Amino acid sequence: MFTQQDLELAFSKYKVSNLVGISEKAFYEKLTGEIGRVDHEIEGYKTSELEQQRDLSLKFHWGHNHDFGSFKLEGRMGDRHLNLLSTFCDLFDVPSGYFENKNILDVGCWTGGTTLLLSALGANVTAVEEVQKYANMAEFLAQSFGLQDSVKVHKKSLYNLTEPHLKNAFDAVYFPGVVYHLSDPVLGLRRLYNTLKLGGELFVESAGINVKEPYCKFQGNYVTTEKGGREELSRGGWNWFMPSPSALERMIKEAGFDDIQSVWDDKTKRVFAFARKVQHKPICKAGFSVPDID
Ligand SMILES: C[S@@+](CC[C@H](N)C(=O)[O-])C[C@H]1O[C@@H](n2cnc3c(N)ncnc32)[C@H](O)[C@@H]1O
């Protein structure tokens, strides 16, 4: 199993001393020039829509903490890229070497911290991110570290992972921190199911509720749950459905998966799940949001 130190060591290769084809100065200026920039145009929002959008989509926030050697960036996600992977390893006995030479889909990559980590562990990584500026940054980082052959970034929503070459393509889907941000989690999970090969594995982590019953808490854009203004809270990082472990398990099952484990992790106060695509199962189409889905 990976230890936290293994992961820190793997990630520590992404220092300015290992840049390829770009100067340290140009690299630094590109990264720091983006942070805090209000740039909703790149996301394609109309002015009349802005009030309803997430702050994270309207303004550039760095994702995961990164020590580049000559400078460090602190991200909204802190060290989640490292902590999550070691929690998955502990909970589901993921062996060290698991990612080597595997095709991994990293869903909701933000500025690419997890994408780089998975690549450092030997994976061929395809990342997907709906916020254009973050997807662009993840791609820029991958190129700057010479990873263009083994890291690809799709600048779109996971709902749109429908091209034929993305079907049955991945050994594992890595899906932390996103399912509760989806208005349609079962559709999202089915799209990911369709990208997996037979025998492919799913890793999910989610905000959630710690109850036994298969319940979800609906939050949505209009709810502010803590102290602070709407700008900081609702628009900053709101959630749609926050599932209990058994609710997430049922959603994963509806999407077609087998061998499902879904647990509440007391240390992080989040839900962690693992599942496998054992066979290609049909999905129930009654009331489904995309009736012609396969
Ligand atoms: C809370 S962050 C989690 C980042 C990272 N996966 C992690 O766990 O540390 C959620 C990320 O998922 C992205 N995201 C949300 N909905 C998405 C969707 N439908 N398709 C692709 N990315 C999405 C967000 O833009 C954001 O970058």
The ligand as an ORCA input file, in Angstrom:
! r2SCAN-3c Opt
* xyz 0 1
  C     -14.203     19.936     -4.945
  S     -13.266     19.964     -6.417
  C     -12.420     18.407     -6.291
  C     -11.090     18.415     -6.992
  C     -10.364     17.055     -6.955
  N     -11.085     16.046     -7.700
  C     -10.149     16.608     -5.549
  O     -10.875     15.725     -5.104
  O      -9.295     17.133     -4.842
  C     -14.475     19.629     -7.693
  C     -13.920     19.770     -9.095
  O     -14.797     19.100    -10.000
  C     -15.114     19.959    -11.074
  N     -16.437     19.577    -11.594
  C     -17.646     19.756    -11.001
  N     -18.627     19.275    -11.785
  C     -18.020     18.751    -12.886
  C     -18.503     18.119    -14.062
  N     -19.810     17.946    -14.273
  N     -17.611     17.701    -14.986
  C     -16.279     17.904    -14.797
  N     -15.766     18.532    -13.709
  C     -16.626     18.944    -12.763
  C     -15.065     21.346    -10.449
  O     -14.938     22.363    -11.410
  C     -13.847     21.222     -9.543
  O     -12.650     21.439    -10.234
*
